[in-house]
Amino acid sequence: MSTEKQVARSEDDKQRAQKRRLEAATEQLGEQVAFDEPFDGPLAAAGDIPVQDVAARLGDTRFQTAQRQAMAGRIRRASGNQRLQRALAQVAVSERTQPSETVQRVIDPISAAGLGIAVFGLAASLAPYGSKGLSWARNIGKAIHKWPEGKEPKPKDMVKDHTAGILDVHCISGLSIAYGMWHLRWNYNGADIDQAHVYTIGTSSWSGGSTGSELSLTFEMQDASASYEEGGKAAIMCYMRGFLDPTGAGDIDFEGRVLIFADGTTKKVGNLEITRGDKSDFTIGSYGAGWSIKKQ
């Protein structure tokens, strides 16, 4: 056999072997996704096909069957293997902000006002959190202008994970201490708001029951652009409602409203209202964009 034929056969064998390894790796990855297993098994082992190559082939239509296209979508939505997600992001067609970049650019909100375009508001259902004497629920909202084609803001214009305090609860009764702090978080670009929600930055163990402290909260995001949009800046209202029953005498129901805007600012709408119970048992103050409730 001539040297040229030997080389050609060797190259063909290499391509077939690589294709078989890719198919086996894809099937194995599919099994892990289906059973919510972490992506740190054989795909990460030494000698396997580099994850960048797997990602590149998943993004190449020549290698995609309908099954592999569906698998690629599940992989992009899955959480667990950050290395694979980063590799998939590198071959994606759409423009995305890289995690290492500092987002500072904000679009001119007047461009939205001048176009006179409407805002599309969307809010998810409330999701519950907490245990024992602490229960709280939140949803995620957005207020996005319906931009004409070619006028859409770029992803790099979005300032991400902007935060502001909304509630600080701190109650002391003898040796019993119960506390919790919640913050607003949202993305904005000067005209639109995305991923607006509340998260906790720390709580004590609320024991509940007949002798322990109890706290129940809801934080609901609703598009408020129709009433509060100014200069092309979308607005979302956070409706906060709660029940607080710390150890000792006194319990209250309360509610408050805070507006968040597409330029990163906030505004209280009225005061924190005590709708039931004796307000004199508590001290109401300010905390970031919202309020503090203290009892000593």
N, C-alpha and C positions, 0 to 999 in steps of 0.2 A: 504493500500500500504506500502511495506517495506521501511525502511530508505534508503537502498542501491538504490532502484528504484527511490525514490524521488530525491536523489542526482544526479543520472544519468540523469533523465529528466531535472533537473535544469541546469546541465552542457550543455545538448543538446540545451535547450532554450537559454542559454547565447550565445552559438556558432552561432545559427541561427540569433539571434538579432544582434550580432556583424557583421555577414556576410551581413545582410540587411543594417546596417549602413554604412558599407564599400562600398556596391554597390551604395547607395544613395549619399555618399560623392564623389565617383568617377564620377557619372553622373553629379553632381553639378559642380565639378571641370572641367569636359569636356565642360560644357556650358560656364564657365568663360573663358577658353582658346579660345573657338571658337569666342567669342565676344571681346577678348582682354581686359577683365575686370581684375582688380587687385585681387590677391589671398588673400584677407583679409576679406572674408565673413564668412559664416557658418562654414567653415573648421577650422577657427581659434577660434571659440567660445568655451567657457568652456564646458566641458562635452562631446565634440566630440572625435572621435578616434584620438589619438596623431598622428601628422604628420609623425613621424618616423615609426609608424605602417603602415600608408598608403604607404609610400615609400617602406618599406620592402616588402609589398605584391605586389606592382607594379613590384618589381624586382624578384619575385618568379614565376617561370614558371607554377607552379601548379594553380595559380590564373589568369593566363593571357590567354585571348582569343585574337584573331587577333585584335579586336577593342581596347582592353586594351593595347596591345603592341604599337599600333599606338598612343594611348593617352599618354602613358609613354614617347614616343619620343617627342611629342609636349610639354609635361610638361618640359622636360629637356632643350628644346630650348627656352622656354618662359622666359621672364624677368619680374620680379614683386615681386614674393614671394621668397626672398632669403632664408628663413627658409626651405622651401620645397626643393629648389635646393641643399642646404647643406645636407639635409637628403637623397636625391637621390644620391648625390655623395658618401655618406658613404656606400651605398649598391652596388655601381657600381663595376664591376669586374676589370676594368682597373685601373692601378696605376696612381694616380694623386697627384700633389703637393698641400698640404693644404695651404689655405691663410695665416695661422699663421706662416708658415715656411719661413725662410729667405733662398733664393736660392743663393748659392755661388759656387757650384761645376760647373766646365766647363770641358768638355771632351778634350782629347788631339787631336788637329786638325791633327797631323801627322798620326793618325789612318785612317783618311779619305784619306789623300794623299797617304799613303802606299797601300791602297786598289785600288787606281786608279779608283774610282767609279764616275759616272756622276752625275750632279746636275739637279734636276727637278725644273724648274722655273715656277711660276704661278703668274699672276697679275689680279686683278679684274678691272672692268671698272671704269671710273672716276665718283665720286659722287659729286654733287654740294652743296655748302653751301653759307651763307651770304645773305645780303639784301641791298636794296637801292644802294649806291655807292660802296659797297664791295661785290665782288663775287669771290669765290675761289673753287677749285675742287681738289680732291685727289683720289687715289686708294690705295689698300692694296696689298702688294706683299710678296712673299716668295721664298726662294732658298734652297731646301732641297735635300741632297744627296740620291740617291737610294741605301739605305743600304742593304747589303745581310742579309738574315734571321739570326737572332741571334746576329747581329752586331749593331743593332739600338741603338742610345743613349736613355737613360732613361729620362722620363719627368722631373725628379728632376735635371737633368743636365742643364736645360734651365734657363738662366738668363732672367727675364721678365721685360718689360717696361723700357728698357734702353733708355735714351734720350740725345739729343744734339740739340742746336739751329741751325736753318738754315736761317731764315730771320727776320730782324728787320727793320720796316719802320717807320720813324718818320718825319713828315712834319709840319712846322709852317709857317703861313702867317698871320701877324697881330694878331688878336684874334682867328684865326682859327687853330685848332690843329687836325691832323689826324695821327693815329698810329696803328700798329698791329705787333704782334710777333708770329712766328710759329716755332715749334720744330719737329725734327724727333723723332720717337719712334719705337723700334723693340725689338724682343726677339732673343737671340742667345745662342749657346752652344759650341762655338769654331769651329764648322764645318758648321752648318746650321743657316739660318735666317728665322724667321717666324713673321707674323703680322707687316711688315714694312710699316709705314705710317707717314703722317704729321698731326699734330693737332695744333690748335691755343691756346695760353695761355692768350690772351687778345687783344682786339681791341677797337678802338673808334667807334663812330657812323659816318660812311662815308656817307655824305648827298647826293653826286652825283648831277645829274642835270647839268645845264649850269653854275652854279656858285659854286657848292660844289666840294669836293675832291672825286676822284674815284680811285679804285684799283681793278684790276682783276688778279687772279693768278691760275696757275695749278701746282700741284706737282704729277708727275707720276713716279711710281716705276717700274723698269724693271730689270730682272735678268741679271747680267753682269759677271757671273762666268766664262763663256767661254773665256773672255778677261782679267779678272782681278783676278781670283782665285789664291791665293798664299798659298802654304803649306797646302792645303786641306781646306782652309777657303773660304766659299761661299761669293759672293759679289752681291750687288744690287745697281744699279745706280738710284739716284733720279734726275729726270729732272725737273727743275724749270723754268717756263716762266711767264712773267708778263707784265702788262701795268699799269703805274702810272701817274695820272694826278691830282696833288694836287691843292688847291686853289692858284691862281696867275699864273704867266707865267711859261711855261715849262712843258713838259710831255715826257715820255720815254717808250720804250719797252725794256725789258731786259730778259736775260736767264742765267742760271748757272747750273752746274752739281756737285753733291756730291756723292761719293761712300761710302757705309756703308758695313762693313765687319762682319763676324761671330765671331770675337773676341771682338766686341764692339767698334772698332776704326772707324774713318772716314777719308776721303781724298778728298780735292777739286780737281776737274779736270779742270784746267784752271782758269780763272778769271770770275767775273761777267761781262758779255758782254752787252753793251748798243747797241742794234741792230737798234734803231731808236730814234731820238731826240738828244738834246744837253746835253751831260754828264756834262758839266761845271756848270749846274744849280744844281747839286746834289753832295753830298759827299759820296763816297763809302768806306766802312770800313769792318772790320771783326766782325762776331757775331757767336760764338760757332763754329760749323762745316761749317757755311756758311758766309753770308754777312749782313751788315747793309746799308740801304739807307736813307740818311737824307737830308732834305732841310730846310733852315732857312732864 
